[in-house]
């Protein structure tokens, strides 16, 4: 891809990336981010962008894999029914599954609780040349564990270490870890799917009304919904303290799933475009060997005629 094309691609995607990207250099107020933003698009125009980004992502993923230098870590967080699963499925439609892996983090197992809170995420990190997708992540330790303090009591942490500063300390630990990964070639993008409480209600009702979606609904979801304000405050604090230029948060307007996919896909494509990915070049000696192999193969073909 030429420098001219790379620049035009960046310019093309900028309106769907920059307004939603927070790198920690300014004030952050979650309430100032609209959940129903459409970016001046309608669904038809958005679909064209989504499809174009899928093709670009597929091309970049092949080069990422072949070059085997960088890795990409994508983190998806959001309230229940924010659209994390469907966004991942849509954005990565058509991408070679060999080059990416999705890890969903549920309630920690007893083995995981015998380790530090980052351990289970660290063993799932993507290798060089691959894309790792975390559906929820180590950030749950600053969200659900913060909202439900009784969970923290079950984490086997020495009592004298559980102080009023524990959340600040976890923010510091996470930021240090992400800085370390970045310095070693892992590109980190973190997506918070920012859905409104009203839109969540509509999606819950849809899950109840459609038999094929009943399995997605849990009574626990209603209990978590009652804690909406606490979760919003936790997200506000978390995003404010863990955003950086190396590992920014993308606050994705999620009331319209199609626009959320525009923002997510555009952000990923723009980040990969900045890496100057390319297929490895074959040196002169290898090209000489290839010429001999070609000659031999062509000779085999002639012998069959």
C-alpha positions in Angstrom: 0.0 0.0 0.0 1.5 3.3 -1.0 1.9 6.2 1.3 -0.6 8.1 -0.7 -3.2 5.4 -0.3 -2.4 4.9 3.4 -3.0 8.6 4.0 -6.2 8.7 2.1 -7.4 5.6 4.1 -6.6 7.4 7.4 -8.4 10.5 6.2 -11.4 8.4 5.1 -11.7 6.7 8.5 -10.8 9.6 10.8 -14.5 10.8 11.3 -15.4 7.3 12.7 -12.3 7.0 14.9 -11.0 10.3 16.3 -14.3 11.6 18.0 -14.5 8.4 20.0 -10.9 7.8 20.9 -9.7 8.8 24.4 -6.0 8.6 25.2 -6.0 10.2 28.7 -4.7 13.6 27.7 -7.9 15.5 28.4 -10.8 15.4 30.8 -13.1 12.5 30.5 -16.9 12.6 31.3 -18.8 9.5 30.2 -22.1 11.4 30.3 -20.8 13.7 27.5 -20.5 10.7 25.1 -23.8 10.1 23.2 -24.9 6.5 23.0 -27.1 7.1 19.9 -24.5 8.8 17.7 -24.7 8.0 13.9 -21.8 10.0 12.6 -23.9 11.5 9.8 -24.5 8.1 8.3 -27.6 6.0 7.5 -27.7 2.3 7.7 -27.1 1.8 4.0 -23.9 4.0 4.0 -22.7 2.3 7.2 -23.1 -1.1 5.6 -20.8 -0.1 2.7 -18.1 1.0 5.2 -18.5 -2.2 7.3 -18.0 -4.3 4.2 -15.0 -2.3 3.0 -13.4 -2.6 6.4 -13.9 -6.4 6.4 -11.9 -6.6 3.1 -9.2 -4.3 4.5 -9.0 -6.2 7.8 -8.7 -9.5 5.9 -5.8 -8.1 3.8 -4.1 -6.6 6.9 -4.5 -9.8 8.9 -2.7 -11.8 6.2 0.2 -9.4 6.2 0.3 -9.3 10.0 0.5 -13.1 10.1 3.1 -13.3 7.4 5.3 -10.6 8.8 5.2 -12.2 12.3 6.4 -9.1 14.2 3.3 -7.3 15.7 0.4 -8.7 17.6 -3.0 -7.0 18.1 -5.0 -7.2 21.4 -8.6 -6.1 21.2 -10.6 -5.7 24.4 -14.4 -5.4 24.4 -16.2 -4.2 27.5 -19.8 -3.1 28.0 -23.0 -3.6 30.0 -25.1 -6.7 29.3 -26.8 -6.5 25.8 -24.4 -3.8 24.7 -23.6 -5.9 21.5 -20.1 -7.2 22.2 -20.7 -10.7 20.7 -22.5 -9.5 17.6 -19.9 -6.8 17.0 -17.0 -9.2 17.1 -18.9 -11.6 14.8 -19.7 -8.9 12.3 -16.4 -7.0 12.2 -14.4 -10.2 11.8 -16.7 -11.9 9.3 -14.5 -13.4 6.5 -11.2 -13.0 8.4 -9.1 -16.2 8.5 -9.8 -17.8 11.8 -6.2 -19.2 12.0 -5.0 -15.7 12.5 -7.3 -14.6 15.4 -8.7 -16.0 18.6 -11.6 -14.9 20.8 -11.3 -15.5 24.6 -14.4 -14.9 26.7 -13.8 -14.3 30.4 -16.5 -15.7 32.7 -16.5 -16.1 36.5 -13.0 -17.1 37.6 -12.3 -20.8 38.4 -10.8 -22.0 41.6 -7.4 -22.4 39.8 -7.6 -18.9 38.5 -8.4 -17.5 41.9 -5.1 -19.1 43.1 -3.2 -16.6 40.9 -3.0 -12.8 40.6 -5.9 -11.1 38.9 -4.1 -10.6 35.6 -2.8 -14.2 35.3 -5.7 -15.8 33.3 -5.6 -12.9 30.8 -1.8 -13.1 30.4 -1.8 -16.7 29.3 -4.4 -15.9 26.6 -2.4 -13.0 25.0 -2.0 -13.2 21.2 1.3 -14.4 19.7 3.2 -12.3 17.2 1.4 -12.2 13.9 -2.0 -12.9 15.5 -5.1 -11.0 16.7 -6.4 -11.7 20.2 -9.9 -10.7 21.0 -11.0 -10.5 24.7 -14.7 -10.6 25.2 -14.6 -9.0 28.6 -11.1 -9.0 30.2 -9.0 -8.1 33.2 -11.0 -4.9 33.4 -13.8 -6.9 35.0 -11.6 -6.7 38.1 -12.2 -3.0 38.3 -15.8 -3.2 37.3 -17.9 -6.1 38.5 -15.6 -6.8 41.4 -15.7 -3.1 42.4 -19.5 -3.0 42.2 -19.8 -6.3 44.1 -17.3 -6.0 46.9 -18.2 -9.5 48.2 -16.4 -10.9 45.2 -13.2 -9.3 46.3 -13.4 -11.0 49.6 -13.3 -14.4 47.8 -10.1 -13.6 45.9 -7.7 -14.9 48.6 -5.8 -11.6 48.7 -4.0 -11.1 52.0 -6.3 -8.9 54.1 -3.7 -6.2 54.8 -3.4 -5.6 51.0 -7.1 -4.9 50.5 -7.0 -1.2 51.2 -9.1 1.8 50.1 -6.4 2.3 47.4 -6.9 -1.1 45.8 -8.7 0.2 42.7 -6.1 2.9 42.1 -3.4 0.2 42.5 -5.1 -2.0 40.0 -5.4 0.8 37.5 -1.6 1.3 37.9 -0.9 -2.4 37.5 -3.0 -2.6 34.4 -1.5 0.5 32.8 2.1 -0.7 33.5 1.3 -4.1 32.0 -0.2 -2.5 28.9 2.8 -0.3 28.5 5.1 -3.3 28.7 3.1 -5.2 26.1 3.1 -2.2 23.8 6.9 -1.9 24.1 7.1 -5.5 23.0 5.0 -5.2 19.9 1.5 -5.7 21.0 -1.0 -3.0 19.7 -3.8 -2.6 22.2 -7.2 -1.2 21.4 -9.9 -1.1 24.1 -13.6 -0.8 23.1 -16.3 0.3 25.6 -19.7 -0.3 24.0 -21.6 2.6 25.4 -25.3 1.6 25.4 -28.1 3.6 27.0 -30.3 2.1 29.7 -33.4 2.4 27.5 -31.7 0.6 24.6 -30.7 -2.2 27.0 -34.3 -2.5 28.1 -35.4 -2.9 24.5 -32.8 -5.6 23.8 -33.8 -7.5 27.0 -37.4 -7.4 25.8 -36.3 -8.7 22.4 -34.5 -11.6 24.0 -37.6 -12.5 26.0 -39.9 -12.3 23.0 -37.8 -14.2 20.5 -37.4 -17.9 21.4 -34.1 -18.1 19.5 -32.7 -15.4 21.9 -34.2 -16.7 25.2 -30.9 -18.4 26.0 -29.1 -15.1 26.1 -31.3 -13.8 28.9 -30.6 -14.4 32.6 -32.4 -13.1 35.7 -29.0 -12.0 36.9 -29.0 -9.4 34.1 -31.9 -7.7 35.8 -30.1 -7.6 39.1 -27.1 -6.0 37.3 -29.4 -3.5 35.6 -30.5 -2.2 39.0 -26.8 -1.3 39.6 -26.6 0.8 36.5 -25.4 4.0 38.2 -22.7 2.2 40.1 -21.4 0.5 36.9 -21.4 3.8 35.0 -19.4 5.4 37.8 -17.0 2.5 37.7 -16.6 2.7 33.9 -16.0 6.5 34.2 -13.2 6.0 36.7 -11.7 3.1 34.9 -11.6 4.7 31.4 -10.2 8.0 32.9 -7.3 6.2 34.7 -6.3 3.5 32.2 -6.4 5.4 28.9 -3.1 6.2 27.2 -1.8 6.8 23.7 -0.4 3.3 23.7 -3.6 1.7 24.9 -6.5 4.1 24.2 -10.2 3.5 25.1 -12.7 3.8 22.2 -16.0 4.9 23.6 -18.3 3.4 21.0 -21.9 4.7 20.6 -23.7 1.4 20.8 -27.4 2.2 20.6 -27.2 1.6 16.8 -25.3 -1.7 16.3 -24.5 -0.8 12.7 -22.7 2.4 13.7 -20.9 0.7 16.5 -19.5 -1.7 13.9 -18.4 1.2 11.7 -16.4 2.7 14.6 -14.9 -0.6 15.8 -13.9 -1.8 12.3 -12.5 1.7 11.3 -10.4 1.9 14.5 -8.9 -1.5 13.9 -8.2 -0.9 10.2 -6.6 2.5 10.9 -4.4 1.0 13.6 -3.2 -1.8 11.4 -2.6 0.6 8.5 -0.2 2.6 10.7 2.0 -0.5 11.2 3.2 -0.5 7.6 2.5 -4.2 7.3 3.9 -6.1 4.3 4.7 -9.6 3.1 8.2 -10.7 3.8 10.6 -10.1 0.9 12.5 -13.0 -0.6 16.2 -12.6 -0.8 18.3 -13.1 -3.9 19.5 -16.5 -2.9 16.0 -17.8 -2.4 14.8 -16.3 -5.7 17.6 -18.3 -7.4 16.4 -21.5 -5.7 12.8 -20.7 -6.7 13.9 -20.3 -10.3 15.4 -23.8 -10.2 12.3 -25.3 -8.6 10.1 -23.6 -11.2 12.2 -25.0 -14.0 12.0 -28.5 -12.5 8.2 -28.3 -12.1 7.7 -27.0 -15.6 9.9 -29.8 -16.8 7.6 -32.3 -15.1 4.7 -30.8 -16.9 6.3 -31.1 -20.3 7.1 -34.7 -19.6 3.4 -35.6 -19.2 2.4 -34.3 -22.6 
